[in-house]
Amino acid sequence: MHDARGACSQADALFSLASFASLLKRQPRLASLDEDAKSGDFKLMSRVCLSDALTGNTALWRYMALDKFIDLLSTSHLFFSPLASYAKTDPFEGFLPAVCLKADAEISKGLSAETPAIIEILRKLCADPTQAAARSAFEKFAAAFEDFKTGRKRFFPAIMQSIAVSCWHQNSCESEAMWRLYAENGKAVAIETTADALRSAIESRASEHRIHIHPVKYVDFFDDMLLPQDCVVGGHRAPLLKRRSYEHEHEVRAFICRPTPENPREMLNLDYWRPTAVKLPVDVALLVKRVYVSPYQSEPFESSVRTICEVFGLGTEIIETSRLLSGQEDLVNMLAF
């Protein structure tokens, strides 16, 4: 953070430090580039931090409408949505359990406990009419402190909900629930990949981002027995905590946090945290292991999916017909002798 210079700068420092210390220190920061990277001699590749809770062969699925599948193939970019975009389906996205917010509030309260006494001392010192400049600086300091007391209510949701995520379903087989939830009118496909393949597909392309991939933890946000340490997942909190009502999703999230700007003062502007989607370049051939056609569709939908895969160079050998609603006759045939 910037150095304090004079009362006004001290006010800025107080606000920025106390308001954001507990938040920003958890935001992944971009590593410093070495001289070759700075000179542009090579492109910086995307960096992925894969959770120890996932093995390389962990099967991951993404159910998507056909238009989104075509967008992935045609652009070779994976779409990351800001948490704010999920407000209608889960208004708790980006928030933390009550125990965490209470603990954070106590930290902020401790940081600001002595400030009122300091303000009163400064008020008396600045009462001298000859100290106009000092009085102006003091007024800014006092206003910044008042802003600090309510600032977390504005900035905390903005910071958390600016995190961009790509959501995947962890399972060893197809999920009937996922087809119904995410297959719009049945016109959908499911991509199957692995944790290693997702990482490799991302790391093979250049970008400025650091991507974290972790399973989501499901908790009761209002559980009085929950401890702050129970809310930490692989060193992170948001966006890896969801309510138990969504546990059926078995979600694994790839997420991107807003990088720390060169000028930390930019973080004091709410516009800096405006929710923005991220389109991350990926190697589609590495990413897509299999493509499953919706079990709720028949021809010519499957043929259309095959043509799309051929046009974009994936081939048709990776296409699988869903067995969700078929195959029972194979069991009947076992009765023959």
C-alpha positions as CSV (number, residue, x, y, z in Angstrom):
1,M,0.0,0.0,0.0
2,H,1.1,3.6,-0.5
3,D,3.0,5.6,2.2
4,A,1.1,8.1,4.3
5,R,2.1,11.7,3.7
6,G,0.3,14.2,5.9
7,A,-3.1,13.8,7.5
8,C,-5.0,13.4,4.2
9,S,-2.7,10.6,3.1
10,Q,-3.0,9.0,6.5
11,A,-6.7,9.0,6.1
12,D,-6.4,7.3,2.7
13,A,-4.0,4.8,4.2
14,L,-6.3,4.1,7.2
15,F,-9.2,3.5,4.9
16,S,-7.4,1.4,2.4
17,L,-5.6,-0.7,5.0
18,A,-8.4,-1.3,7.4
19,S,-11.1,-1.8,4.8
20,F,-9.2,-4.1,2.5
21,A,-6.4,-5.8,4.5
22,S,-8.3,-8.9,5.4
23,L,-9.7,-9.1,1.8
24,L,-6.9,-8.2,-0.5
25,K,-4.3,-10.3,1.2
26,R,-6.3,-13.3,0.1
27,Q,-6.5,-12.2,-3.5
28,P,-3.9,-14.0,-5.7
29,R,-1.3,-11.6,-6.9
30,L,0.4,-11.8,-10.2
31,A,4.0,-12.8,-9.8
32,S,6.6,-10.3,-10.8
33,L,7.7,-10.8,-14.4
34,D,11.4,-11.4,-15.1
35,E,13.3,-9.1,-17.4
36,D,12.7,-11.3,-20.5
37,A,8.9,-11.2,-20.0
38,K,9.0,-7.4,-19.4
39,S,10.9,-6.9,-22.6
40,G,8.3,-8.9,-24.5
41,D,10.7,-11.6,-25.7
42,F,8.2,-14.3,-24.9
43,K,4.5,-14.6,-23.9
44,L,3.6,-15.3,-20.3
45,M,1.6,-18.5,-20.2
46,S,-1.5,-18.9,-18.0
47,R,-0.6,-20.3,-14.6
48,V,-2.8,-22.8,-12.9
49,C,-3.0,-23.8,-9.3
50,L,-4.7,-27.2,-9.0
51,S,-6.1,-28.3,-5.7
52,D,-4.4,-31.3,-3.9
53,A,-8.0,-32.6,-3.4
54,L,-8.1,-33.4,-7.1
55,T,-6.1,-36.1,-8.8
56,G,-5.0,-35.7,-12.4
57,N,-7.6,-38.2,-13.5
58,T,-10.5,-36.7,-11.7
59,A,-13.4,-36.7,-14.2
60,L,-15.0,-33.3,-14.8
61,W,-18.1,-32.5,-16.8
62,R,-19.5,-29.3,-18.2
63,Y,-23.1,-29.4,-19.4
64,M,-23.9,-26.6,-21.9
65,A,-26.4,-25.4,-24.5
66,L,-25.3,-26.0,-28.1
67,D,-24.7,-22.3,-28.8
68,K,-22.2,-22.2,-25.9
69,F,-20.5,-25.3,-27.2
70,I,-20.1,-23.7,-30.6
71,D,-18.7,-20.6,-29.0
72,L,-16.1,-22.6,-27.2
73,L,-15.0,-24.4,-30.4
74,S,-15.1,-21.3,-32.6
75,T,-13.2,-19.0,-30.3
76,S,-11.0,-21.5,-28.4
77,H,-11.8,-19.5,-25.3
78,L,-13.4,-20.7,-22.0
79,F,-16.0,-18.3,-20.6
80,F,-15.6,-17.3,-16.9
81,S,-18.7,-15.6,-15.4
82,P,-18.4,-13.1,-12.5
83,L,-20.1,-14.3,-9.4
84,A,-22.5,-11.4,-9.6
85,S,-24.1,-13.0,-12.6
86,Y,-25.4,-15.8,-10.5
87,A,-27.4,-13.6,-8.1
88,K,-30.8,-14.8,-9.4
89,T,-30.0,-18.5,-9.0
90,D,-28.0,-18.2,-5.8
91,P,-28.0,-14.7,-4.1
92,F,-25.4,-16.0,-1.6
93,E,-22.7,-16.3,-4.3
94,G,-19.6,-14.4,-3.2
95,F,-20.7,-14.2,0.4
96,L,-19.2,-15.9,3.4
97,P,-20.8,-17.8,6.4
98,A,-21.9,-15.6,9.3
99,V,-19.0,-16.8,11.5
100,C,-16.4,-15.4,8.9
101,L,-18.1,-12.1,8.6
102,K,-18.4,-11.7,12.3
103,A,-14.6,-12.5,12.7
104,D,-13.8,-9.9,10.0
105,A,-15.9,-7.3,11.6
106,E,-14.1,-7.8,14.9
107,I,-10.7,-7.3,13.1
108,S,-12.0,-4.1,11.6
109,K,-13.4,-3.0,15.0
110,G,-10.0,-3.6,16.6
111,L,-8.2,-1.6,13.9
112,S,-10.5,1.4,14.4
113,A,-11.0,1.2,18.2
114,E,-8.4,4.0,19.0
115,T,-9.3,6.2,16.0
116,P,-12.1,8.2,17.7
117,A,-9.7,9.3,20.4
118,I,-7.1,10.3,17.8
119,I,-9.7,12.3,15.9
120,E,-10.7,14.2,19.0
121,I,-7.0,15.1,19.7
122,L,-6.6,16.3,16.1
123,R,-9.9,18.2,16.4
124,K,-8.5,20.2,19.3
125,L,-5.2,20.8,17.6
126,C,-6.9,22.1,14.5
127,A,-9.2,24.4,16.4
128,D,-6.6,27.2,16.0
129,P,-8.0,29.5,13.2
130,T,-4.5,29.9,11.9
131,Q,-4.3,26.2,11.1
132,A,-6.6,26.2,8.1
133,A,-4.6,23.7,6.0
134,A,-4.3,21.4,9.0
135,R,-8.1,21.7,9.6
136,S,-8.9,20.8,6.0
137,A,-6.7,17.8,6.2
138,F,-8.3,16.8,9.5
139,E,-11.8,17.0,8.0
140,K,-10.8,14.7,5.2
141,F,-9.3,12.3,7.7
142,A,-12.5,12.3,9.8
143,A,-14.7,11.8,6.7
144,A,-12.5,8.9,5.6
145,F,-12.9,7.2,9.0
146,E,-16.7,7.6,8.8
147,D,-16.5,6.2,5.3
148,F,-14.4,3.3,6.5
149,K,-17.1,2.2,9.0
150,T,-19.6,1.7,6.2
151,G,-17.2,1.0,3.4
152,R,-16.9,-2.7,4.0
153,K,-20.6,-3.1,3.3
154,R,-20.1,-1.6,-0.2
155,F,-16.7,-3.0,-1.1
156,F,-16.9,-6.6,0.3
157,P,-19.7,-7.7,-2.0
158,A,-18.1,-5.9,-4.9
159,I,-14.7,-7.5,-4.4
160,M,-16.1,-11.0,-3.9
161,Q,-18.6,-10.8,-6.7
162,S,-16.0,-9.6,-9.2
163,I,-14.3,-13.1,-9.1
164,A,-14.9,-14.9,-12.4
165,V,-15.6,-18.6,-12.4
166,S,-15.9,-21.5,-14.7
167,C,-18.1,-24.3,-13.1
168,W,-17.6,-28.0,-13.6
169,H,-19.4,-31.0,-12.3
170,Q,-17.3,-33.8,-10.6
171,N,-18.6,-37.2,-11.4
172,S,-17.5,-40.6,-12.8
173,C,-20.6,-40.8,-15.0
174,E,-23.4,-38.7,-16.5
175,S,-25.8,-36.9,-14.2
176,E,-29.5,-36.8,-14.9
177,A,-29.9,-33.8,-12.6
178,M,-27.2,-31.9,-14.5
179,W,-28.8,-32.6,-17.9
180,R,-32.1,-31.3,-16.6
181,L,-30.6,-28.2,-14.9
182,Y,-28.3,-27.0,-17.7
183,A,-29.6,-28.5,-20.9
184,E,-31.8,-25.8,-22.3
185,N,-34.8,-27.4,-24.0
186,G,-32.7,-30.6,-24.3
187,K,-30.6,-29.0,-27.0
188,A,-27.3,-29.5,-25.2
189,V,-24.1,-31.4,-24.9
190,A,-21.8,-32.4,-22.1
191,I,-18.1,-32.1,-22.3
192,E,-16.1,-34.7,-20.3
193,T,-12.5,-33.8,-19.4
194,T,-10.1,-34.4,-16.5
195,A,-8.4,-32.1,-14.0
196,D,-5.1,-32.6,-15.7
197,A,-6.6,-31.9,-19.1
198,L,-8.2,-28.8,-17.9
199,R,-5.0,-27.5,-16.5
200,S,-3.0,-28.4,-19.6
201,A,-5.5,-26.8,-21.9
202,I,-5.2,-23.6,-19.9
203,E,-1.5,-23.6,-19.4
204,S,-0.8,-24.2,-23.1
205,R,-2.1,-20.7,-24.0
206,A,-0.8,-17.2,-23.1
207,S,-2.7,-14.9,-20.8
208,E,-2.1,-12.6,-17.8
209,H,-4.2,-14.7,-15.5
210,R,-3.6,-17.0,-12.6
211,I,-6.3,-19.7,-12.4
212,H,-7.2,-21.7,-9.3
213,I,-9.0,-25.0,-9.6
214,H,-10.7,-26.3,-6.4
215,P,-13.7,-28.4,-5.3
216,V,-16.5,-26.3,-3.8
217,K,-17.2,-26.9,-0.1
218,Y,-20.8,-26.9,1.0
219,V,-21.7,-25.6,4.5
220,D,-24.6,-24.1,6.5
221,F,-23.9,-20.3,6.3
222,F,-25.7,-19.8,9.6
223,D,-24.3,-22.7,11.6
224,D,-23.3,-21.4,15.1
225,M,-20.9,-24.4,15.5
226,L,-19.0,-23.5,12.3
227,L,-15.4,-22.2,13.0
228,P,-13.6,-19.6,10.8
229,Q,-11.0,-22.3,9.8
230,D,-13.9,-24.5,8.6
231,C,-14.5,-21.8,5.9
232,V,-11.0,-22.0,4.3
233,V,-10.6,-24.2,1.2
234,G,-7.1,-24.6,-0.1
235,G,-6.2,-21.2,1.4
236,H,-9.3,-19.5,-0.1
237,R,-12.8,-18.6,1.1
238,A,-15.0,-17.1,-1.6
239,P,-15.7,-18.4,-4.2
240,L,-15.3,-21.9,-2.9
241,L,-18.1,-21.9,-0.3
242,K,-21.7,-22.6,-1.1
243,R,-24.8,-23.6,0.9
244,R,-25.7,-27.2,1.4
245,S,-28.8,-26.7,-0.8
246,Y,-26.5,-26.9,-3.8
247,E,-24.5,-29.9,-2.7
248,H,-26.0,-32.0,-5.5
249,E,-23.9,-30.0,-8.0
250,H,-20.6,-31.6,-6.8
251,E,-19.0,-28.6,-8.2
252,V,-15.3,-27.9,-9.1
253,R,-14.5,-24.3,-9.8
254,A,-11.8,-22.7,-11.9
255,F,-11.7,-19.1,-10.8
256,I,-9.8,-15.9,-11.6
257,C,-9.5,-13.0,-9.2
258,R,-9.0,-9.4,-10.2
259,P,-5.2,-8.8,-10.3
260,T,-3.7,-6.2,-8.0
261,P,-3.2,-3.0,-10.1
262,E,0.1,-1.2,-10.2
263,N,-1.5,1.8,-8.4
264,P,-3.2,0.4,-5.3
265,R,-5.4,3.5,-5.1
266,E,-7.4,2.1,-8.0
267,M,-8.8,-0.5,-5.6
268,L,-10.5,2.3,-3.6
269,N,-12.8,2.9,-6.6
270,L,-15.8,0.7,-6.8
271,D,-15.7,0.8,-10.5
272,Y,-12.4,-1.2,-10.4
273,W,-14.4,-4.1,-9.0
274,R,-17.2,-3.9,-11.6
275,P,-18.2,-7.5,-12.5
276,T,-16.6,-8.5,-15.8
277,A,-16.6,-11.8,-17.6
278,V,-13.3,-13.3,-18.7
279,K,-12.7,-15.2,-21.9
280,L,-9.7,-17.4,-21.3
281,P,-7.8,-18.9,-24.2
282,V,-7.6,-22.7,-24.1
283,D,-6.4,-25.6,-26.3
284,V,-9.8,-27.1,-27.1
285,A,-8.2,-30.3,-28.4
286,L,-6.5,-30.9,-25.1
287,L,-9.6,-29.9,-23.1
288,V,-12.3,-32.0,-24.7
289,K,-12.0,-35.7,-24.1
290,R,-15.5,-36.7,-25.0
291,V,-18.7,-35.0,-26.1
292,Y,-22.0,-36.5,-24.9
293,V,-25.2,-35.7,-26.8
294,S,-28.3,-34.9,-24.8
295,P,-30.4,-37.9,-24.0
296,Y,-33.5,-35.8,-24.6
297,Q,-32.7,-35.2,-28.3
298,S,-32.9,-37.4,-31.4
299,E,-31.9,-37.0,-35.0
300,P,-31.0,-34.7,-36.6
301,F,-29.5,-33.2,-33.4
302,E,-26.8,-35.8,-33.0
303,S,-25.8,-35.5,-36.6
304,S,-25.6,-31.8,-36.2
305,V,-23.2,-32.2,-33.2
306,R,-21.1,-34.6,-35.3
307,T,-20.8,-32.1,-38.1
308,I,-19.9,-29.3,-35.7
309,C,-17.1,-31.4,-34.2
310,E,-15.8,-32.2,-37.7
311,V,-15.9,-28.6,-38.8
312,F,-13.8,-27.5,-35.8
313,G,-11.3,-30.3,-36.1
314,L,-12.3,-32.4,-33.1
315,G,-13.4,-35.4,-35.2
316,T,-16.3,-37.6,-34.5
317,E,-14.6,-40.4,-32.5
318,I,-14.9,-38.4,-29.3
319,I,-18.7,-38.2,-29.6
320,E,-20.7,-40.5,-27.3
321,T,-24.5,-41.2,-27.4
322,S,-25.9,-40.8,-23.9
323,R,-26.9,-44.0,-22.3
324,L,-28.9,-42.3,-19.6
325,L,-32.3,-43.3,-21.1
326,S,-31.2,-46.5,-22.9
327,G,-29.5,-49.8,-22.4
328,Q,-32.1,-51.5,-20.3
329,E,-32.6,-54.0,-23.1
330,D,-29.1,-55.3,-22.6
331,L,-30.1,-56.4,-19.1
332,V,-33.1,-58.2,-20.5
333,N,-31.0,-60.0,-23.1
334,M,-28.9,-61.4,-20.3
335,L,-31.9,-63.6,-19.4
336,A,-31.5,-65.5,-22.7
337,F,-29.9,-68.9,-22.6
